[in-house]
Amino acid sequence: MTFLHQPVFLDQAAEILCAAPGRRFVDATLGGGGHAAAILTRRPDAELLGIDRDPNAIDAASQHLASLASRAHLCHDRFSNLEVCAASIGWQTVDGVLLDLGVSSPQLDTPERGFSFRFDGPLDMRMDPSAQTNTAADLLNNLSETELADLFFNYGEERMSRRIARAIVARRQEKPWQRTHDLAQLLEKIVGYKHQHGLHPATRCFQALRIAVNHELEELENTLPVAARLLSPQGRIAVISFHSLEDRLVKNFFRHESSSCVCPPGLPVCTCGKTASLTLLTRKALRPTAAETQANPRASCAKLRAASKNETMNTADHF
């Protein structure tokens, strides 16, 4: 598998992180190593820990970062295990963390991975194809109609989720789900192209299945407080998201951690004792420039949010 991926917010993310005073950085979604290379090139004094659950990404990044290998440490793992990966190389704190969420272009463009409705392939969708975990086919063939409807609605925001779930369950009584092409055809028939505003009818359900297979939202929710806790004072965290579910989690976490009081409105004095652990570096999410979107259409829905660690320690144990 060739791993050719064009990173989004390449310069902006590197600029934000490299402004941190320390020299230990983490690219927790390594991919092909594009962001990692940009950070190490900008900061010749820095070391970087790169984490990815996709072994193909680790192999590709290893080649991409070959000339920088003395300063790059690669770890094949989920980013929720950030603290374990950092400890494995003797890091107790870090000075910058990057999360570039979602699926990469090489994953989408490889039919055998099953991420895309544009190609026929097995309904897999695992970020780590070696993991002994459920595939998209497993979910389609084993979840109840109600569970499938909830999955498509909650993770894909698909308004026709119940009708789709009913059709999926009916079809699997005759033949189990195995191929992306079959699912895409069913979704085209049920959802159709009307009122889709240019979106393929299968987009939302494929997104929902991918999120469920890889537990993406749970991974993100678990990782954000760990990353904030590991940051040294003035360290920075930058998160690139590609859909509203991810961005909402990031936005709410940053808002909570940059607030100095979470008492109910109306109390005469603060009783919670909370202090802000982060300072927002982006009041509103950054969006790609027109030039970047033109060069990389997949960047059009990306958002970048960033924050820096305050001197006081108070991470989101109760977020």
C-alpha positions in Angstrom: 0.0 0.0 0.0 1.4 3.4 -1.1 0.8 6.0 1.6 0.5 9.4 -0.1 -1.3 11.8 2.1 -1.6 15.6 1.8 -1.8 17.0 5.3 -4.3 19.7 6.1 -3.2 22.9 7.9 0.4 21.8 7.4 2.1 25.2 8.0 -0.5 26.5 10.5 -0.3 23.4 12.8 3.5 23.4 12.8 3.7 27.1 13.5 1.3 26.9 16.4 3.1 23.9 18.0 6.6 25.1 17.4 6.0 28.3 19.2 6.0 26.3 22.5 9.2 26.8 24.4 10.1 23.1 25.0 11.4 20.5 22.5 9.3 17.3 23.0 6.4 17.1 20.5 3.8 14.4 19.8 2.1 13.8 16.5 -0.6 11.4 17.9 -2.0 10.8 14.4 1.2 10.3 12.5 -0.2 9.2 9.1 2.5 9.5 6.4 4.6 11.8 8.6 3.9 15.1 6.9 3.1 17.1 10.0 5.9 15.4 11.9 8.4 16.3 9.2 7.2 19.9 9.2 7.6 20.2 13.0 11.1 18.6 13.1 12.2 20.8 10.2 11.1 24.0 11.9 12.6 23.0 15.2 16.1 21.4 14.7 16.4 21.1 18.5 13.2 19.1 18.8 12.4 15.4 19.2 9.0 14.0 18.2 6.9 11.0 19.2 4.7 9.8 16.3 1.7 7.5 17.1 -0.6 5.7 14.7 -2.7 2.6 15.0 -2.3 1.9 11.3 0.8 -0.2 10.7 0.9 1.0 7.1 1.1 4.6 8.3 4.0 3.7 10.6 5.9 2.1 7.7 5.3 5.1 5.5 6.3 7.6 8.1 9.4 5.7 8.9 10.5 6.1 5.3 9.4 9.8 5.1 11.3 10.6 8.3 14.4 8.6 7.5 16.6 11.7 7.3 15.2 12.8 10.7 15.2 9.4 12.3 17.6 10.3 15.1 14.9 12.7 16.5 11.8 10.7 15.7 10.3 7.9 17.9 7.5 5.9 16.3 4.8 4.0 18.2 2.2 1.7 16.7 -0.7 2.2 19.0 -4.0 4.1 19.5 -3.6 7.8 20.5 -5.6 7.2 23.6 -2.4 5.4 24.8 -0.5 8.6 24.4 0.7 8.5 28.0 2.0 4.9 27.7 3.8 5.7 24.5 5.4 8.8 26.0 6.5 6.9 29.1 8.1 4.1 26.9 10.7 6.7 25.7 11.1 8.3 29.1 8.9 11.3 28.6 6.8 12.3 31.6 5.7 15.6 30.0 5.5 16.9 26.5 5.6 20.4 25.0 3.2 20.0 22.1 0.5 17.5 20.9 -1.1 17.3 17.5 -4.3 15.4 16.7 -5.3 15.2 13.0 -8.5 13.3 13.3 -10.5 11.1 10.9 -9.4 8.9 8.0 -6.5 9.6 5.7 -6.5 9.7 1.9 -4.5 6.5 1.5 -7.0 4.7 3.7 -9.9 6.1 1.7 -8.3 5.3 -1.6 -7.4 1.7 -0.9 -10.4 -0.5 -1.8 -9.2 -3.4 0.4 -9.6 -1.2 3.5 -13.3 -0.8 2.9 -13.5 2.9 4.0 -14.9 4.3 0.8 -18.2 3.9 -1.1 -16.3 4.9 -4.3 -14.7 1.5 -4.6 -15.8 -2.1 -4.2 -14.0 -3.8 -1.3 -14.6 -5.7 1.9 -16.7 -3.9 4.6 -13.7 -3.7 7.0 -13.0 0.0 8.0 -10.6 -0.9 10.8 -7.9 1.7 11.2 -5.6 -1.1 12.4 -6.4 -4.1 10.0 -4.4 -6.4 12.3 -6.6 -5.7 15.3 -9.0 -8.5 16.4 -12.0 -6.2 16.6 -15.3 -5.9 14.8 -15.4 -4.8 11.2 -18.2 -2.8 9.5 -19.6 -6.1 8.2 -19.7 -7.5 11.7 -21.8 -4.5 12.8 -24.1 -4.7 9.8 -24.7 -8.4 10.3 -25.1 -8.6 14.0 -26.5 -5.3 15.5 -30.3 -5.1 15.9 -32.4 -2.9 13.8 -32.7 -0.4 16.6 -28.9 -0.4 17.3 -28.2 0.2 13.6 -30.7 3.1 13.4 -29.1 4.7 16.5 -25.6 4.2 15.0 -26.5 5.9 11.7 -28.3 8.7 13.5 -25.9 9.4 16.3 -22.6 9.0 14.4 -23.7 10.0 10.9 -26.6 12.4 11.6 -28.5 10.5 9.0 -32.2 11.5 9.1 -33.3 8.3 7.3 -31.6 6.0 9.8 -34.6 3.9 10.7 -35.6 3.2 7.1 -31.9 2.3 6.3 -31.6 0.0 9.3 -34.8 -1.8 8.4 -33.6 -2.4 4.8 -30.1 -3.6 6.1 -31.7 -6.2 8.4 -34.1 -7.4 5.8 -31.3 -7.9 3.2 -29.1 -9.8 5.6 -31.8 -12.4 6.1 -31.1 -13.4 2.5 -27.3 -12.7 2.3 -24.8 -11.4 4.8 -23.2 -8.0 4.2 -19.7 -8.3 2.9 -19.0 -5.6 0.2 -18.9 -1.8 0.2 -20.5 -1.7 -3.3 -23.6 -3.5 -2.1 -24.1 -1.2 0.8 -23.5 1.9 -1.3 -26.1 0.7 -3.8 -28.7 0.2 -1.1 -28.0 3.7 0.3 -28.3 5.3 -3.1 -31.7 3.6 -3.5 -33.0 4.6 -0.1 -31.5 8.1 0.5 -31.2 9.2 -3.1 -29.5 12.3 -4.4 -32.3 14.8 -3.8 -31.6 17.4 -1.0 -28.1 16.0 -0.5 -26.4 19.3 -1.6 -23.7 17.4 -3.5 -23.2 14.8 -0.8 -23.2 11.2 -1.9 -26.1 9.3 -0.3 -23.7 6.8 1.3 -21.5 9.5 3.0 -23.2 9.7 6.4 -23.7 6.0 6.9 -20.1 5.1 5.9 -18.9 7.8 8.3 -21.1 6.4 11.1 -19.8 2.8 10.5 -16.2 4.0 10.5 -16.6 5.9 13.7 -18.3 3.0 15.4 -15.8 0.4 14.2 -12.8 2.4 15.5 -14.6 3.9 18.6 -13.3 7.3 17.3 -15.4 9.6 19.5 -14.6 7.6 22.7 -10.9 7.6 21.7 -11.0 11.4 21.3 -12.9 12.0 24.5 -10.4 9.8 26.5 -7.4 11.4 24.8 -8.0 15.1 25.3 -7.7 15.2 29.1 -4.6 12.9 28.9 -3.0 15.2 26.4 -3.8 18.3 28.5 -2.4 16.6 31.6 0.9 15.7 29.9 1.5 19.2 28.6 4.2 21.1 30.3 3.4 24.8 31.2 3.2 26.8 28.0 2.9 23.6 26.0 0.4 23.5 23.2 -2.3 21.3 21.8 -3.7 21.5 18.3 -6.6 19.5 17.0 -7.8 19.2 13.4 -11.3 17.8 13.0 -13.4 17.0 9.9 -17.0 16.8 11.1 -19.2 18.4 13.7 -19.2 15.5 16.1 -15.4 15.7 16.5 -15.3 19.4 16.5 -18.0 19.6 19.2 -16.0 17.4 21.6 -12.9 19.5 21.0 -14.7 22.8 21.3 -16.4 21.8 24.6 -13.3 20.4 26.1 -11.3 23.5 25.3 -14.1 25.7 26.6 -14.3 23.8 29.8 -10.6 23.8 30.4 -10.1 27.5 29.6 -12.9 28.4 32.1 -12.0 29.4 35.7 -15.4 28.8 37.2 -18.1 26.2 36.4 -20.5 27.1 39.2 -24.2 27.3 38.3 -25.3 30.8 37.3 -26.7 32.9 40.2 -24.3 31.9 42.9 -22.9 35.0 44.7 -19.4 33.6 45.0 -17.5 30.8 43.3 -17.5 27.5 45.3 -16.1 25.1 42.7 -12.5 26.2 43.1 -11.7 25.4 39.5 -8.9 27.2 37.7 -8.3 27.3 34.0 -5.8 24.8 32.8 -5.7 26.0 29.2 -5.7 29.3 27.4 -7.4 29.3 24.0 -5.1 30.2 21.0 -8.0 30.1 18.6 -11.2 31.8 19.7 -12.9 30.4 16.7 -11.8 27.4 14.7 -9.5 28.1 11.8 -10.6 27.1 8.4 -8.5 26.2 5.3 -7.6 28.9 2.9 -9.2 28.9 -0.6 -5.9 28.0 -2.1 -5.5 25.0 0.3 -9.1 23.8 -0.4 -8.5 24.1 -4.2 -5.3 22.1 -3.9 -6.8 19.5 -1.6 -10.7 19.3 -1.8 -10.8 17.0 1.2 -9.6 19.9 3.3 -12.8 21.9 2.8 -14.6 20.7 6.0 -11.5 20.8 8.2 -11.3 22.9 11.4 -8.3 23.7 13.5 -8.5 24.5 17.2 -5.5 25.1 19.6 -4.8 25.9 23.2 -1.8 26.4 25.5 -1.2 25.0 29.0 -1.4 27.4 31.9 1.1 27.4 34.7 -1.5 26.1 37.2 -2.4 22.4 37.0 -6.1 21.4 36.8 -7.0 19.0 34.1 -10.4 17.7 33.1 -10.9 14.8 35.5 -14.6 15.5 35.5 -15.1 16.6 31.9 
